[in-house]
């Protein structure tokens, strides 16, 4: 798939914050539900933020692979962080850059008071595009 990333010069450089301003791609949209740091039984794998983010990204990859896609097909993500702060942002940035390098998807990061389960600290959803 060919993704086109645009970061207009008139806007700040978003890559240091873990996203791109605009991502375009032709084809069929595929929506991935929120993935969190869960094992195959649905239980949270750790009470540590870094471990939960790592597992959530692994689960996102698994969901994408199940439909023949990969991280390179993702054009937008939503990330949800319980008790968002600078330390958690740094952890998230590490995982974002490990996954996408400098070719980051569009992203909205939302700090939240809680997620669906009491032990969840992080969740990520995605929109991917299957090439036409």
C-alpha positions in Angstrom: 0.0 0.0 0.0 1.1 3.5 -0.7 0.5 5.9 2.2 1.1 9.6 1.7 2.1 11.5 4.8 1.9 15.3 4.8 3.1 17.6 7.6 2.5 21.1 6.3 5.3 23.6 7.0 2.7 26.0 8.4 2.0 23.6 11.2 4.4 22.4 13.9 6.5 19.2 13.3 4.4 16.6 15.0 6.8 13.6 14.7 8.4 14.4 18.1 5.0 14.0 19.6 4.4 10.6 17.9 2.1 11.4 14.9 1.6 12.9 11.5 -0.9 15.7 10.6 -2.3 14.1 7.5 -2.2 10.5 6.1 -3.8 9.6 2.8 -4.3 6.2 1.2 -6.5 4.8 -1.5 -8.4 1.6 -0.8 -10.8 -0.1 1.6 -10.8 1.1 5.2 -10.4 -1.5 8.0 -11.3 -0.5 11.6 -9.5 -2.2 14.5 -11.2 -2.0 17.8 -9.4 -0.8 20.9 -6.6 -3.1 21.9 -5.2 -3.2 25.4 -2.4 -5.0 27.3 -4.3 -8.3 27.5 -3.3 -11.9 27.3 -5.5 -14.3 25.2 -7.9 -14.7 28.1 -8.6 -10.9 28.3 -6.7 -10.4 31.5 -4.3 -7.4 31.8 -0.7 -8.7 31.6 0.9 -6.3 34.0 0.2 -3.3 36.2 3.1 -1.5 34.5 2.3 1.1 31.9 5.3 0.2 29.6 4.3 -3.5 29.6 0.7 -2.7 28.9 1.6 -0.5 26.0 3.9 -3.1 24.5 1.3 -5.8 24.8 -1.4 -3.5 23.3 0.9 -2.9 20.3 1.5 -6.6 19.9 -2.3 -7.2 20.0 -2.8 -4.5 17.4 -0.3 -6.3 15.1 -2.1 -9.6 15.7 -5.5 -8.0 14.8 -4.0 -6.5 11.6 -2.3 -9.7 10.6 -5.5 -11.6 11.0 -6.9 -9.6 8.1 -3.7 -9.6 6.0 -2.5 -6.2 7.0 0.4 -4.8 8.9 1.4 -1.6 10.8 2.4 0.0 7.5 -1.3 -0.1 6.4 -2.4 1.9 9.5 -3.3 5.5 8.6 -4.9 6.6 12.0 -4.7 5.6 15.6 -6.5 6.7 18.7 -4.6 6.3 22.0 -6.2 6.4 25.4 -4.0 6.9 28.5 -5.2 6.7 32.1 -3.6 9.5 34.1 -1.7 10.9 31.1 1.6 12.7 31.9 5.0 13.4 30.4 6.5 10.2 31.6 3.7 8.1 30.0 4.1 10.1 26.8 7.8 9.2 26.6 6.9 5.5 27.0 4.2 5.8 24.3 6.7 7.6 22.0 9.2 4.8 22.3 6.6 2.3 21.2 5.2 4.5 18.4 8.7 5.1 16.9 9.6 1.4 17.3 6.4 0.5 15.3 6.5 3.2 12.6 9.8 5.0 12.8 9.3 8.4 11.2 6.4 7.3 9.1 3.8 7.9 11.9 0.1 7.6 11.4 -2.3 10.4 12.3 -3.1 10.1 16.0 -5.4 11.5 18.6 -4.1 10.9 22.2 -6.7 11.3 24.9 -6.0 11.3 28.6 -8.8 9.5 30.5 -9.7 8.9 34.1 -10.4 5.2 33.5 -10.9 2.6 30.7 -13.2 -0.4 30.4 -11.5 -2.6 33.0 -10.1 -1.4 36.3 -6.5 -2.5 35.6 -6.3 -1.0 32.1 -3.9 1.9 31.7 -3.7 2.1 27.9 -5.8 1.3 24.8 -5.1 1.8 21.1 -7.6 1.6 18.2 -6.7 2.0 14.5 -7.9 2.6 11.0 -6.0 0.8 8.3 -6.4 0.8 4.5 -6.3 -2.2 2.3 -4.8 -1.3 -1.0 -7.4 -1.1 -3.9 
